[in-house]
C-alpha cells in the first residue's frame, strides 16, 4: 500500500537511503519501471528490501517462500542475498506483473534460483507446493490479498522450520488498523491476523514500522 516507510517524508526517506548501502542497479531499474504502473504502491519500499536481504544473510537463508510477488522486487532482493544453491519459491496470480518480474530476474542472473508458481496462492499452498515442504523454509514473506492473510500465515507456520522467520507486510495498512470507522474487509482481515499472531505461544513476534508495517514472526 506504500512504497516508502509509513510516516516518512520524502526528504527523510531520501536521507535514510543515502545513509544505507547503495541499492543495486538492477533493483533500482525494476523499481523505476514499476513506478510507471497503475498499482505502483503495491511494491515494497527500497529500505524494506534492504532489510529483508540483510535478514536473509544474517540467518543464512537457503530456502525462501514468498506469497505475493507483484513485479518481483522483494523476491529479487532476497535472491541476490542467498548463498550458492539457494532457492526462492514465489506464488502469484498475475501473469502481467510476473512477466516484469521474470525479465528482471533473468537480467540479474538469478532466474535459475526462483521457482514461480502461478495461480491462486491459497490453493497452491493447500496442494502442498508439489511435495512435502513442512519445516523446510528458512524465511517466508506474506504480501498478497489481505482477506486470505490468516490462511497464508497458517500455511507458512507449517512450512517454515523452527527458528525460521515469517515476515508479514502491510500490518499497519496505512494506519487504518487503528481507525475504528474503517470496517473494510481487508482492514478487518489484517486486524484479525495481527491479533491471532501475537496470541500464539509457539512464536516470538515484533511489529515494526518498516514499509507499511512489517511484522517479524520467529517460529520457536
DASULWO-V126904 format. One record per residue. RES is the residue in one small letter. PSI is psi in whole degrees, -180 to 180 (999 if undefined). OMEGA is omega in whole degrees, -180 to 180 (999 if undefined). Layout:
res=RES psi=PSI omega=OMEGA
res=RES psi=PSI omega=OMEGA
//
This chain:
res=x psi=-14 omega=178
res=x psi=135 omega=179
res=x psi=23 omega=167
res=x psi=160 omega=-176
res=x psi=140 omega=-173
res=x psi=134 omega=177
res=x psi=-6 omega=-179
res=x psi=136 omega=169
res=x psi=162 omega=177
res=x psi=-40 omega=-178
res=x psi=-41 omega=-179
res=x psi=-37 omega=176
res=x psi=-41 omega=177
res=x psi=-40 omega=179
res=x psi=-43 omega=178
res=x psi=-47 omega=-178
res=x psi=-35 omega=179
res=x psi=-23 omega=-178
res=x psi=25 omega=172
res=x psi=166 omega=177
res=x psi=146 omega=-177
res=x psi=140 omega=175
res=x psi=128 omega=178
res=x psi=143 omega=-176
res=x psi=-39 omega=-177
res=x psi=-36 omega=177
res=x psi=-39 omega=178
res=x psi=-40 omega=179
res=x psi=-41 omega=178
res=x psi=-43 omega=180
res=x psi=-39 omega=179
res=x psi=-42 omega=179
res=x psi=-42 omega=-180
res=x psi=-31 omega=-178
res=x psi=-20 omega=179
res=x psi=2 omega=-178
res=x psi=156 omega=-179
res=x psi=-39 omega=-177
res=x psi=34 omega=-174
res=x psi=-28 omega=-178
res=x psi=-5 omega=176
res=x psi=-14 omega=-179
res=x psi=142 omega=179
res=x psi=160 omega=177
res=x psi=149 omega=-180
res=x psi=-36 omega=178
res=x psi=-29 omega=176
res=x psi=-40 omega=177
res=x psi=-42 omega=177
res=x psi=-41 omega=179
res=x psi=-45 omega=180
res=x psi=-39 omega=179
res=x psi=-42 omega=179
res=x psi=-40 omega=176
res=x psi=-45 omega=-179
res=x psi=-40 omega=179
res=x psi=-43 omega=180
res=x psi=-38 omega=-177
res=x psi=-9 omega=-175
res=x psi=39 omega=-176
res=x psi=130 omega=175
res=x psi=-31 omega=178
res=x psi=125 omega=-175
res=x psi=131 omega=179
res=x psi=133 omega=-180
res=x psi=127 omega=178
res=x psi=107 omega=-175
res=x psi=105 omega=-170
res=x psi=-28 omega=-179
res=x psi=-125 omega=-178
res=x psi=11 omega=167
res=x psi=11 omega=-176
res=x psi=-51 omega=-177
res=x psi=-41 omega=178
res=x psi=-40 omega=-180
res=x psi=-42 omega=180
res=x psi=-43 omega=-180
res=x psi=-42 omega=-179
res=x psi=-39 omega=179
res=x psi=-19 omega=-179
res=x psi=-7 omega=-176
res=x psi=153 omega=177
res=x psi=169 omega=174
res=x psi=137 omega=-178
res=x psi=1 omega=178
res=x psi=163 omega=-177
res=x psi=136 omega=175
res=x psi=128 omega=173
res=x psi=123 omega=-178
res=x psi=149 omega=-179
res=x psi=127 omega=178
res=x psi=148 omega=-177
res=x psi=-26 omega=-169
res=x psi=120 omega=174
res=x psi=-35 omega=-179
res=x psi=-49 omega=-177
res=x psi=-39 omega=-177
res=x psi=-18 omega=171
res=x psi=-40 omega=176
res=x psi=-45 omega=180
res=x psi=-48 omega=-179
res=x psi=-38 omega=-180
res=x psi=-45 omega=-178
res=x psi=-32 omega=174
res=x psi=-40 omega=179
res=x psi=-46 omega=179
res=x psi=-35 omega=-178
res=x psi=-10 omega=179
res=x psi=24 omega=-179
res=x psi=8 omega=-177
res=x psi=-27 omega=179
res=x psi=-16 omega=179
res=x psi=-15 omega=-169
res=x psi=125 omega=179
res=x psi=107 omega=-178
res=x psi=125 omega=175
res=x psi=104 omega=180
res=x psi=154 omega=177
res=x psi=178 omega=-180
res=x psi=123 omega=-173
res=x psi=-38 omega=-178
res=x psi=-40 omega=178
res=x psi=-41 omega=178
res=x psi=-41 omega=179
res=x psi=-41 omega=179
res=x psi=-32 omega=179
res=x psi=-3 omega=172
res=x psi=16 omega=178
res=x psi=25 omega=178
res=x psi=17 omega=180
res=x psi=-175 omega=178
res=x psi=108 omega=-178
res=x psi=15 omega=-179
res=x psi=135 omega=176
res=x psi=30 omega=-177
res=x psi=-15 omega=-179
res=x psi=141 omega=178
res=x psi=-32 omega=-177
res=x psi=144 omega=177
res=x psi=151 omega=-180
res=x psi=126 omega=-179
res=x psi=118 omega=-180
res=x psi=65 omega=-176
res=x psi=-156 omega=-179
res=x psi=131 omega=-171
res=x psi=-29 omega=-178
res=x psi=-25 omega=-180
res=x psi=13 omega=-177
res=x psi=-45 omega=-177
res=x psi=-41 omega=177
res=x psi=-43 omega=178
res=x psi=-45 omega=-179
res=x psi=-42 omega=-180
res=x psi=-43 omega=178
res=x psi=-41 omega=-180
res=x psi=-37 omega=179
res=x psi=-32 omega=176
res=x psi=-36 omega=-172
res=x psi=-30 omega=-179
res=x psi=141 omega=-178
res=x psi=159 omega=171
res=x psi=134 omega=-175
res=x psi=-9 omega=179
res=x psi=175 omega=-171
res=x psi=136 omega=172
res=x psi=125 omega=177
res=x psi=131 omega=-179
res=x psi=121 omega=-176
res=x psi=159 omega=173
res=x psi=30 omega=-176
res=x psi=-12 omega=174
res=x psi=-20 omega=174
res=x psi=52 omega=180
res=x psi=30 omega=178
res=x psi=-5 omega=-174
res=x psi=-14 omega=-180
res=x psi=-22 omega=179
res=x psi=9 omega=177
res=x psi=103 omega=-176
res=x psi=-23 omega=-180
res=x psi=-16 omega=-179
res=x psi=107 omega=-179
res=x psi=25 omega=177
res=x psi=150 omega=-176
res=x psi=-42 omega=-179
res=x psi=-42 omega=180
res=x psi=-45 omega=-180
res=x psi=-34 omega=178
res=x psi=-39 omega=178
res=x psi=-42 omega=178
res=x psi=-43 omega=179
res=x psi=-46 omega=-180
res=x psi=-47 omega=-179
res=x psi=-43 omega=180
res=x psi=-40 omega=-179
res=x psi=-47 omega=-174
res=x psi=-46 omega=-174
res=x psi=-17 omega=-179
res=x psi=-8 omega=-177
res=x psi=138 omega=-180
res=x psi=-23 omega=-172
res=x psi=14 omega=180
res=x psi=161 omega=169
res=x psi=137 omega=-169
res=x psi=137 omega=167
res=x psi=129 omega=176
res=x psi=130 omega=-177
res=x psi=158 omega=179
res=x psi=23 omega=176
res=x psi=138 omega=-178
res=x psi=-130 omega=178
res=x psi=29 omega=-175
res=x psi=117 omega=-178
res=x psi=117 omega=178
res=x psi=133 omega=176
res=x psi=125 omega=-179
res=x psi=115 omega=177
res=x psi=124 omega=177
res=x psi=121 omega=-177
res=x psi=999 omega=999
//
